Amino acid sequence: MDQKDLDSGRVDLARIMLLNDYLVMEADNQYRIDKWRAANER
């Protein structure tokens, strides 16, 4: 995916959904890690 695809609006919806899933998963993992660290620092 490059800039001209974005500019022309021809971005694959499935690709956006995959990327979104990845970002959500990444944020969830970070949240779990932070929670685990906080619990283990006590």
mmCIF file of the N, C-alpha and C atoms, coordinates in Angstrom:
data_MODEL
# 
_entry.id   MODEL 
# 
loop_
_atom_site.group_PDB 
_atom_site.id 
_atom_site.type_symbol 
_atom_site.label_atom_id 
_atom_site.label_alt_id 
_atom_site.label_comp_id 
_atom_site.label_asym_id 
_atom_site.label_entity_id 
_atom_site.label_seq_id 
_atom_site.pdbx_PDB_ins_code 
_atom_site.Cartn_x 
_atom_site.Cartn_y 
_atom_site.Cartn_z 
_atom_site.occupancy 
_atom_site.B_iso_or_equiv 
_atom_site.pdbx_formal_charge 
_atom_site.auth_seq_id 
_atom_site.auth_comp_id 
_atom_site.auth_asym_id 
_atom_site.auth_atom_id 
_atom_site.pdbx_PDB_model_num 
ATOM 1   N N  . MET A 1 1  ? 0.865   -1.190 0.000  1.00 0.00 ? 1  MET A N  1 
ATOM 2   C CA . MET A 1 1  ? 0.000   0.000  0.000  1.00 0.00 ? 1  MET A CA 1 
ATOM 3   C C  . MET A 1 1  ? 0.893   1.228  0.000  1.00 0.00 ? 1  MET A C  1 
ATOM 4   N N  . ASP A 1 2  ? 0.686   2.111  -0.944 1.00 0.00 ? 2  ASP A N  1 
ATOM 5   C CA . ASP A 1 2  ? 1.500   3.321  -0.955 1.00 0.00 ? 2  ASP A CA 1 
ATOM 6   C C  . ASP A 1 2  ? 0.620   4.567  -0.971 1.00 0.00 ? 2  ASP A C  1 
ATOM 7   N N  . GLN A 1 3  ? 1.274   5.716  -0.990 1.00 0.00 ? 3  GLN A N  1 
ATOM 8   C CA . GLN A 1 3  ? 0.562   6.983  -0.830 1.00 0.00 ? 3  GLN A CA 1 
ATOM 9   C C  . GLN A 1 3  ? -0.468  7.225  -1.925 1.00 0.00 ? 3  GLN A C  1 
ATOM 10  N N  . LYS A 1 4  ? -0.170  6.833  -3.183 1.00 0.00 ? 4  LYS A N  1 
ATOM 11  C CA . LYS A 1 4  ? -1.138  7.089  -4.247 1.00 0.00 ? 4  LYS A CA 1 
ATOM 12  C C  . LYS A 1 4  ? -2.410  6.263  -4.081 1.00 0.00 ? 4  LYS A C  1 
ATOM 13  N N  . ASP A 1 5  ? -2.282  5.073  -3.492 1.00 0.00 ? 5  ASP A N  1 
ATOM 14  C CA . ASP A 1 5  ? -3.480  4.289  -3.184 1.00 0.00 ? 5  ASP A CA 1 
ATOM 15  C C  . ASP A 1 5  ? -4.328  5.011  -2.145 1.00 0.00 ? 5  ASP A C  1 
ATOM 16  N N  . LEU A 1 6  ? -3.665  5.573  -1.152 1.00 0.00 ? 6  LEU A N  1 
ATOM 17  C CA . LEU A 1 6  ? -4.386  6.308  -0.119 1.00 0.00 ? 6  LEU A CA 1 
ATOM 18  C C  . LEU A 1 6  ? -5.057  7.541  -0.712 1.00 0.00 ? 6  LEU A C  1 
ATOM 19  N N  . ASP A 1 7  ? -4.303  8.265  -1.539 1.00 0.00 ? 7  ASP A N  1 
ATOM 20  C CA . ASP A 1 7  ? -4.817  9.498  -2.135 1.00 0.00 ? 7  ASP A CA 1 
ATOM 21  C C  . ASP A 1 7  ? -6.018  9.240  -3.034 1.00 0.00 ? 7  ASP A C  1 
ATOM 22  N N  . SER A 1 8  ? -5.986  8.136  -3.779 1.00 0.00 ? 8  SER A N  1 
ATOM 23  C CA . SER A 1 8  ? -7.083  7.847  -4.705 1.00 0.00 ? 8  SER A CA 1 
ATOM 24  C C  . SER A 1 8  ? -8.240  7.140  -4.006 1.00 0.00 ? 8  SER A C  1 
ATOM 25  N N  . GLY A 1 9  ? -8.030  6.768  -2.743 1.00 0.00 ? 9  GLY A N  1 
ATOM 26  C CA . GLY A 1 9  ? -9.095  6.131  -1.986 1.00 0.00 ? 9  GLY A CA 1 
ATOM 27  C C  . GLY A 1 9  ? -9.280  4.661  -2.312 1.00 0.00 ? 9  GLY A C  1 
ATOM 28  N N  . ARG A 1 10 ? -8.305  4.060  -3.018 1.00 0.00 ? 10 ARG A N  1 
ATOM 29  C CA . ARG A 1 10 ? -8.422  2.653  -3.404 1.00 0.00 ? 10 ARG A CA 1 
ATOM 30  C C  . ARG A 1 10 ? -7.791  1.731  -2.372 1.00 0.00 ? 10 ARG A C  1 
ATOM 31  N N  . VAL A 1 11 ? -7.996  2.035  -1.111 1.00 0.00 ? 11 VAL A N  1 
ATOM 32  C CA . VAL A 1 11 ? -7.393  1.204  -0.076 1.00 0.00 ? 11 VAL A CA 1 
ATOM 33  C C  . VAL A 1 11 ? -8.310  0.025  0.217  1.00 0.00 ? 11 VAL A C  1 
ATOM 34  N N  . ASP A 1 12 ? -7.723  -1.141 0.253  1.00 0.00 ? 12 ASP A N  1 
ATOM 35  C CA . ASP A 1 12 ? -8.465  -2.375 0.490  1.00 0.00 ? 12 ASP A CA 1 
ATOM 36  C C  . ASP A 1 12 ? -9.059  -2.383 1.895  1.00 0.00 ? 12 ASP A C  1 
ATOM 37  N N  . LEU A 1 13 ? -10.358 -2.538 1.966  1.00 0.00 ? 13 LEU A N  1 
ATOM 38  C CA . LEU A 1 13 ? -11.046 -2.521 3.257  1.00 0.00 ? 13 LEU A CA 1 
ATOM 39  C C  . LEU A 1 13 ? -10.560 -3.643 4.167  1.00 0.00 ? 13 LEU A C  1 
ATOM 40  N N  . ALA A 1 14 ? -10.334 -4.804 3.596  1.00 0.00 ? 14 ALA A N  1 
ATOM 41  C CA . ALA A 1 14 ? -9.853  -5.945 4.385  1.00 0.00 ? 14 ALA A CA 1 
ATOM 42  C C  . ALA A 1 14 ? -8.498  -5.636 5.002  1.00 0.00 ? 14 ALA A C  1 
ATOM 43  N N  . ARG A 1 15 ? -7.672  -4.919 4.251  1.00 0.00 ? 15 ARG A N  1 
ATOM 44  C CA . ARG A 1 15 ? -6.344  -4.563 4.743  1.00 0.00 ? 15 ARG A CA 1 
ATOM 45  C C  . ARG A 1 15 ? -6.459  -3.603 5.925  1.00 0.00 ? 15 ARG A C  1 
ATOM 46  N N  . ILE A 1 16 ? -7.388  -2.654 5.806  1.00 0.00 ? 16 ILE A N  1 
ATOM 47  C CA . ILE A 1 16 ? -7.624  -1.707 6.898  1.00 0.00 ? 16 ILE A CA 1 
ATOM 48  C C  . ILE A 1 16 ? -8.112  -2.452 8.137  1.00 0.00 ? 16 ILE A C  1 
ATOM 49  N N  . MET A 1 17 ? -9.010  -3.399 7.936  1.00 0.00 ? 17 MET A N  1 
ATOM 50  C CA . MET A 1 17 ? -9.540  -4.164 9.063  1.00 0.00 ? 17 MET A CA 1 
ATOM 51  C C  . MET A 1 17 ? -8.451  -4.996 9.720  1.00 0.00 ? 17 MET A C  1 
ATOM 52  N N  . LEU A 1 18 ? -7.578  -5.590 8.911  1.00 0.00 ? 18 LEU A N  1 
ATOM 53  C CA . LEU A 1 18 ? -6.456  -6.357 9.447  1.00 0.00 ? 18 LEU A CA 1 
ATOM 54  C C  . LEU A 1 18 ? -5.532  -5.469 10.266 1.00 0.00 ? 18 LEU A C  1 
ATOM 55  N N  . LEU A 1 19 ? -5.219  -4.307 9.712  1.00 0.00 ? 19 LEU A N  1 
ATOM 56  C CA . LEU A 1 19 ? -4.350  -3.367 10.407 1.00 0.00 ? 19 LEU A CA 1 
ATOM 57  C C  . LEU A 1 19 ? -4.987  -2.928 11.715 1.00 0.00 ? 19 LEU A C  1 
ATOM 58  N N  . ASN A 1 20 ? -6.289  -2.663 11.664 1.00 0.00 ? 20 ASN A N  1 
ATOM 59  C CA . ASN A 1 20 ? -7.020  -2.250 12.854 1.00 0.00 ? 20 ASN A CA 1 
ATOM 60  C C  . ASN A 1 20 ? -6.988  -3.337 13.926 1.00 0.00 ? 20 ASN A C  1 
ATOM 61  N N  . ASP A 1 21 ? -7.218  -4.591 13.501 1.00 0.00 ? 21 ASP A N  1 
ATOM 62  C CA . ASP A 1 21 ? -7.141  -5.725 14.431 1.00 0.00 ? 21 ASP A CA 1 
ATOM 63  C C  . ASP A 1 21 ? -5.769  -5.796 15.073 1.00 0.00 ? 21 ASP A C  1 
ATOM 64  N N  . TYR A 1 22 ? -4.733  -5.574 14.260 1.00 0.00 ? 22 TYR A N  1 
ATOM 65  C CA . TYR A 1 22 ? -3.367  -5.630 14.751 1.00 0.00 ? 22 TYR A CA 1 
ATOM 66  C C  . TYR A 1 22 ? -3.128  -4.544 15.804 1.00 0.00 ? 22 TYR A C  1 
ATOM 67  N N  . LEU A 1 23 ? -3.613  -3.340 15.523 1.00 0.00 ? 23 LEU A N  1 
ATOM 68  C CA . LEU A 1 23 ? -3.430  -2.230 16.459 1.00 0.00 ? 23 LEU A CA 1 
ATOM 69  C C  . LEU A 1 23 ? -4.163  -2.477 17.768 1.00 0.00 ? 23 LEU A C  1 
ATOM 70  N N  . VAL A 1 24 ? -5.368  -3.024 17.674 1.00 0.00 ? 24 VAL A N  1 
ATOM 71  C CA . VAL A 1 24 ? -6.146  -3.343 18.876 1.00 0.00 ? 24 VAL A CA 1 
ATOM 72  C C  . VAL A 1 24 ? -5.423  -4.406 19.695 1.00 0.00 ? 24 VAL A C  1 
ATOM 73  N N  . MET A 1 25 ? -4.925  -5.429 19.005 1.00 0.00 ? 25 MET A N  1 
ATOM 74  C CA . MET A 1 25 ? -4.202  -6.508 19.673 1.00 0.00 ? 25 MET A CA 1 
ATOM 75  C C  . MET A 1 25 ? -2.944  -5.971 20.361 1.00 0.00 ? 25 MET A C  1 
ATOM 76  N N  . GLU A 1 26 ? -2.244  -5.109 19.667 1.00 0.00 ? 26 GLU A N  1 
ATOM 77  C CA . GLU A 1 26 ? -1.028  -4.490 20.174 1.00 0.00 ? 26 GLU A CA 1 
ATOM 78  C C  . GLU A 1 26 ? -1.330  -3.682 21.436 1.00 0.00 ? 26 GLU A C  1 
ATOM 79  N N  . ALA A 1 27 ? -2.393  -2.884 21.398 1.00 0.00 ? 27 ALA A N  1 
ATOM 80  C CA . ALA A 1 27 ? -2.790  -2.072 22.551 1.00 0.00 ? 27 ALA A CA 1 
ATOM 81  C C  . ALA A 1 27 ? -3.199  -2.962 23.718 1.00 0.00 ? 27 ALA A C  1 
ATOM 82  N N  . ASP A 1 28 ? -3.909  -4.040 23.423 1.00 0.00 ? 28 ASP A N  1 
ATOM 83  C CA . ASP A 1 28 ? -4.343  -4.974 24.460 1.00 0.00 ? 28 ASP A CA 1 
ATOM 84  C C  . ASP A 1 28 ? -3.142  -5.645 25.123 1.00 0.00 ? 28 ASP A C  1 
ATOM 85  N N  . ASN A 1 29 ? -2.177  -6.065 24.309 1.00 0.00 ? 29 ASN A N  1 
ATOM 86  C CA . ASN A 1 29 ? -0.961  -6.672 24.854 1.00 0.00 ? 29 ASN A CA 1 
ATOM 87  C C  . ASN A 1 29 ? -0.224  -5.700 25.753 1.00 0.00 ? 29 ASN A C  1 
ATOM 88  N N  . GLN A 1 30 ? -0.122  -4.449 25.317 1.00 0.00 ? 30 GLN A N  1 
ATOM 89  C CA . GLN A 1 30 ? 0.576   -3.433 26.097 1.00 0.00 ? 30 GLN A CA 1 
ATOM 90  C C  . GLN A 1 30 ? -0.123  -3.221 27.432 1.00 0.00 ? 30 GLN A C  1 
ATOM 91  N N  . TYR A 1 31 ? -1.442  -3.212 27.412 1.00 0.00 ? 31 TYR A N  1 
ATOM 92  C CA . TYR A 1 31 ? -2.243  -3.041 28.623 1.00 0.00 ? 31 TYR A CA 1 
ATOM 93  C C  . TYR A 1 31 ? -1.985  -4.190 29.601 1.00 0.00 ? 31 TYR A C  1 
ATOM 94  N N  . ARG A 1 32 ? -1.979  -5.416 29.067 1.00 0.00 ? 32 ARG A N  1 
ATOM 95  C CA . ARG A 1 32 ? -1.719  -6.590 29.914 1.00 0.00 ? 32 ARG A CA 1 
ATOM 96  C C  . ARG A 1 32 ? -0.326  -6.537 30.515 1.00 0.00 ? 32 ARG A C  1 
ATOM 97  N N  . ILE A 1 33 ? 0.660   -6.147 29.709 1.00 0.00 ? 33 ILE A N  1 
ATOM 98  C CA . ILE A 1 33 ? 2.040   -6.053 30.183 1.00 0.00 ? 33 ILE A CA 1 
ATOM 99  C C  . ILE A 1 33 ? 2.142   -5.006 31.289 1.00 0.00 ? 33 ILE A C  1 
ATOM 100 N N  . ASP A 1 34 ? 1.527   -3.863 31.076 1.00 0.00 ? 34 ASP A N  1 
ATOM 101 C CA . ASP A 1 34 ? 1.556   -2.799 32.086 1.00 0.00 ? 34 ASP A CA 1 
ATOM 102 C C  . ASP A 1 34 ? 0.913   -3.263 33.379 1.00 0.00 ? 34 ASP A C  1 
ATOM 103 N N  . LYS A 1 35 ? -0.213  -3.964 33.256 1.00 0.00 ? 35 LYS A N  1 
ATOM 104 C CA . LYS A 1 35 ? -0.926  -4.461 34.427 1.00 0.00 ? 35 LYS A CA 1 
ATOM 105 C C  . LYS A 1 35 ? -0.073  -5.493 35.169 1.00 0.00 ? 35 LYS A C  1 
ATOM 106 N N  . TRP A 1 36 ? 0.569   -6.374 34.414 1.00 0.00 ? 36 TRP A N  1 
ATOM 107 C CA . TRP A 1 36 ? 1.426   -7.408 34.984 1.00 0.00 ? 36 TRP A CA 1 
ATOM 108 C C  . TRP A 1 36 ? 2.612   -6.779 35.713 1.00 0.00 ? 36 TRP A C  1 
ATOM 109 N N  . ARG A 1 37 ? 3.223   -5.759 35.086 1.00 0.00 ? 37 ARG A N  1 
ATOM 110 C CA . ARG A 1 37 ? 4.353   -5.072 35.709 1.00 0.00 ? 37 ARG A CA 1 
ATOM 111 C C  . ARG A 1 37 ? 3.932   -4.417 37.016 1.00 0.00 ? 37 ARG A C  1 
ATOM 112 N N  . ALA A 1 38 ? 2.801   -3.733 36.984 1.00 0.00 ? 38 ALA A N  1 
ATOM 113 C CA . ALA A 1 38 ? 2.302   -3.050 38.181 1.00 0.00 ? 38 ALA A CA 1 
ATOM 114 C C  . ALA A 1 38 ? 2.052   -4.055 39.305 1.00 0.00 ? 38 ALA A C  1 
ATOM 115 N N  . ALA A 1 39 ? 1.482   -5.195 38.955 1.00 0.00 ? 39 ALA A N  1 
ATOM 116 C CA . ALA A 1 39 ? 1.191   -6.229 39.952 1.00 0.00 ? 39 ALA A CA 1 
ATOM 117 C C  . ALA A 1 39 ? 2.473   -6.811 40.537 1.00 0.00 ? 39 ALA A C  1 
ATOM 118 N N  . ASN A 1 40 ? 3.507   -6.927 39.727 1.00 0.00 ? 40 ASN A N  1 
ATOM 119 C CA . ASN A 1 40 ? 4.754   -7.540 40.179 1.00 0.00 ? 40 ASN A CA 1 
ATOM 120 C C  . ASN A 1 40 ? 5.712   -6.561 40.846 1.00 0.00 ? 40 ASN A C  1 
ATOM 121 N N  . GLU A 1 41 ? 5.422   -5.280 40.754 1.00 0.00 ? 41 GLU A N  1 
ATOM 122 C CA . GLU A 1 41 ? 6.293   -4.296 41.390 1.00 0.00 ? 41 GLU A CA 1 
ATOM 123 C C  . GLU A 1 41 ? 5.921   -4.067 42.842 1.00 0.00 ? 41 GLU A C  1 
ATOM 124 N N  . ARG A 1 42 ? 4.739   -4.526 43.233 1.00 0.00 ? 42 ARG A N  1 
ATOM 125 C CA . ARG A 1 42 ? 4.308   -4.325 44.613 1.00 0.00 ? 42 ARG A CA 1 
ATOM 126 C C  . ARG A 1 42 ? 5.153   -5.128 45.574 1.00 0.00 ? 42 ARG A C  1 
# 
